[in-house]
Amino acid sequence: MKILLIQSKGFINGAGGTEKVCTTLANHFVNNHKVFIACNENKQGNAFFELDYRIRLDNIYNPNIPYLKKKYIEKYKGNNLFQKIRYRIKRFAISIYNKLTCGFRSNDKIYEYNLKQQARHWCKYINTIKPDLIVTMSIGSLLEISYCQEYDIPIINSTNGRPDYDFSDILWYRSSQEMQHLRQAYAKLDAIQILFDEYQIYLPDTFKGFCRVIPNIVPQVSDENTVFHKKAEHKKIIMVARLDGGKSQNIAIDIFASLAKKYPNWTLHFWGDGEVEPMLRKQITEYGLSARIFLHGRTSEPLTKMKEGDIFIFPSQYEGFPLALTEAMSIGLPCLGFAYCSGVNELIKNGVNGFLAENKDEMAFQLEQLMQSFELRYKFGWQAHNDMKRYNKEIILEKWDKMIIDVMEKRSEKI
């Protein structure tokens, strides 16, 4: 059987959770099937995570496809007469360009035109590959391949977050038109995979297929290789995550700064890179804690770095199934997160394998409890390690195999 996994954007050079899941599934499927991974990205590179040599990776990007794109210019707000004249001439030229290239199409019409162009391009590729099954790695990928297209091929979507994050404007701006198209794309699915039982309520009413709860795989750490909670003089608080606003490293810095003077033998370590790094460095400097708070950049060995720690802090605002958190729990670190954060509140059991805080002040109080107590760190860390055993690779991949069998059987019953 031919299986085609599609992640339209982000796979090339991508080191995030979706790319890791896509690679893991492909590496498993290729043992029994012919496997393709396809993307549509204007960039050079390859898979970040190691792919089995038998898997074919296709980047179908074609610069000759005629997409429409309006040009814009920021309004000039100064008083310089020469600059005002220059701005008006440039604005007039851009207006002429937009009318010549886009006509009088609205932004919604331009979006739909480009989406149709992408879908046609995907259709040519899919008809060439002739897969028996398609697995899309996001609803955005599903929409890109299926807009105004019909396939007589079963399609499964892998959902790597809370489902409504994929078709709403809860986390970032989406036009009403885009949200409508994303919702409609669910009707093209035979099945969908979600991460937790509780996420079923967030599926749109346009979805008519069947749903399976299949969590992500958590790397398993043997009992003897978990964190050794020694009563050492110097101790570390760790966070591994991309440096962006949603992960809220700034909150971890504020909390640590409030306790730093009281606990001089503790340090705070961040692993990851991202756009808010300059802001975080400035924040650290303003607190005068450059010798105790460290931004180390990206690591290809997160478990090794976590094993050097004593506590894992994770003040993220929203998640699906946070892989870094599960890795920290698997290796035996006591963890802190926010009670309102999706995904985090499914994995951390407050007062059992870590702490869930309602706000920043409560998280500071909980962190101090862990800093004060070697016994509490050991108790939570050991329980977290044992709780992650349910997410081992064999159990999760067996669920995927069963889902594929059921999808193919249901599709054959319709024929």
Rosetta blueprint (number, residue, H / E / L):
1 M L
2 K E
3 I E
4 L E
5 L E
6 I E
7 Q L
8 S L
9 K L
10 G L
11 F L
12 I E
13 N L
14 G L
15 A L
16 G L
17 G H
18 T H
19 E H
20 K H
21 V H
22 C H
23 T H
24 T H
25 L H
26 A H
27 N H
28 H H
29 F H
30 V L
31 N L
32 N L
33 H L
34 K E
35 V E
36 F E
37 I E
38 A E
39 C E
40 N L
41 E L
42 N L
43 K L
44 Q L
45 G L
46 N L
47 A E
48 F L
49 F L
50 E L
51 L L
52 D L
53 Y L
54 R L
55 I L
56 R E
57 L E
58 D E
59 N E
60 I L
61 Y L
62 N L
63 P L
64 N L
65 I L
66 P L
67 Y L
68 L L
69 K L
70 K L
71 K L
72 Y L
73 I L
74 E L
75 K L
76 Y L
77 K L
78 G L
79 N L
80 N L
81 L H
82 F H
83 Q H
84 K H
85 I H
86 R H
87 Y H
88 R H
89 I H
90 K H
91 R H
92 F H
93 A H
94 I H
95 S H
96 I H
97 Y H
98 N H
99 K H
100 L H
101 T H
102 C H
103 G L
104 F L
105 R L
106 S L
107 N H
108 D H
109 K H
110 I H
111 Y H
112 E H
113 Y H
114 N H
115 L H
116 K H
117 Q H
118 Q H
119 A H
120 R H
121 H H
122 W H
123 C H
124 K H
125 Y H
126 I H
127 N H
128 T H
129 I H
130 K L
131 P L
132 D L
133 L E
134 I E
135 V E
136 T E
137 M L
138 S L
139 I H
140 G H
141 S H
142 L H
143 L H
144 E H
145 I H
146 S H
147 Y L
148 C L
149 Q L
150 E L
151 Y L
152 D L
153 I L
154 P L
155 I E
156 I E
157 N E
158 S E
159 T L
160 N L
161 G L
162 R L
163 P H
164 D H
165 Y H
166 D H
167 F L
168 S L
169 D L
170 I L
171 L L
172 W L
173 Y L
174 R L
175 S L
176 S H
177 Q H
178 E H
179 M H
180 Q H
181 H H
182 L H
183 R H
184 Q H
185 A H
186 Y H
187 A H
188 K H
189 L L
190 D L
191 A E
192 I E
193 Q E
194 I E
195 L L
196 F L
197 D H
198 E H
199 Y H
200 Q H
201 I H
202 Y H
203 L L
204 P L
205 D L
206 T L
207 F L
208 K L
209 G L
210 F E
211 C E
212 R E
213 V E
214 I L
215 P L
216 N L
217 I L
218 V L
219 P L
220 Q L
221 V L
222 S L
223 D H
224 E H
225 N H
226 T L
227 V L
228 F L
229 H L
230 K L
231 K L
232 A L
233 E L
234 H L
235 K E
236 K E
237 I E
238 I E
239 M E
240 V E
241 A L
242 R L
243 L L
244 D L
245 G H
246 G H
247 K H
248 S L
249 Q H
250 N H
251 I H
252 A H
253 I H
254 D H
255 I H
256 F H
257 A H
258 S H
259 L H
260 A H
261 K L
262 K L
263 Y L
264 P L
265 N L
266 W E
267 T E
268 L E
269 H E
270 F E
271 W E
272 G E
273 D L
274 G L
275 E L
276 V L
277 E H
278 P H
279 M H
280 L H
281 R H
282 K H
283 Q H
284 I H
285 T H
286 E H
287 Y H
288 G L
289 L L
290 S L
291 A L
292 R L
293 I E
294 F E
295 L E
296 H L
297 G E
298 R L
299 T L
300 S L
301 E L
302 P H
303 L H
304 T H
305 K H
306 M H
307 K H
308 E L
309 G L
310 D L
311 I E
312 F E
313 I E
314 F L
315 P L
316 S L
317 Q L
318 Y L
319 E L
320 G L
321 F L
322 P L
323 L H
324 A H
325 L H
326 T H
327 E H
328 A H
329 M H
330 S H
331 I L
332 G L
333 L L
334 P L
335 C E
336 L E
337 G E
338 F E
339 A L
340 Y L
341 C L
342 S L
343 G L
344 V H
345 N H
346 E H
347 L H
348 I L
349 K L
350 N E
351 G L
352 V L
353 N L
354 G E
355 F E
356 L E
357 A E
358 E L
359 N L
360 K H
361 D H
362 E H
363 M H
364 A H
365 F H
366 Q H
367 L H
368 E H
369 Q H
370 L H
371 M H
372 Q H
373 S L
374 F H
375 E H
376 L H
377 R H
378 Y H
379 K H
380 F H
381 G H
382 W H
383 Q H
384 A H
385 H H
386 N H
387 D H
388 M H
389 K H
390 R H
391 Y H
392 N L
393 K H
394 E H
395 I H
396 I H
397 L H
398 E H
399 K H
400 W H
401 D H
402 K H
403 M H
404 I H
405 I H
406 D H
407 V H
408 M H
409 E H
410 K H
411 R H
412 S H
413 E H
414 K H
415 I L
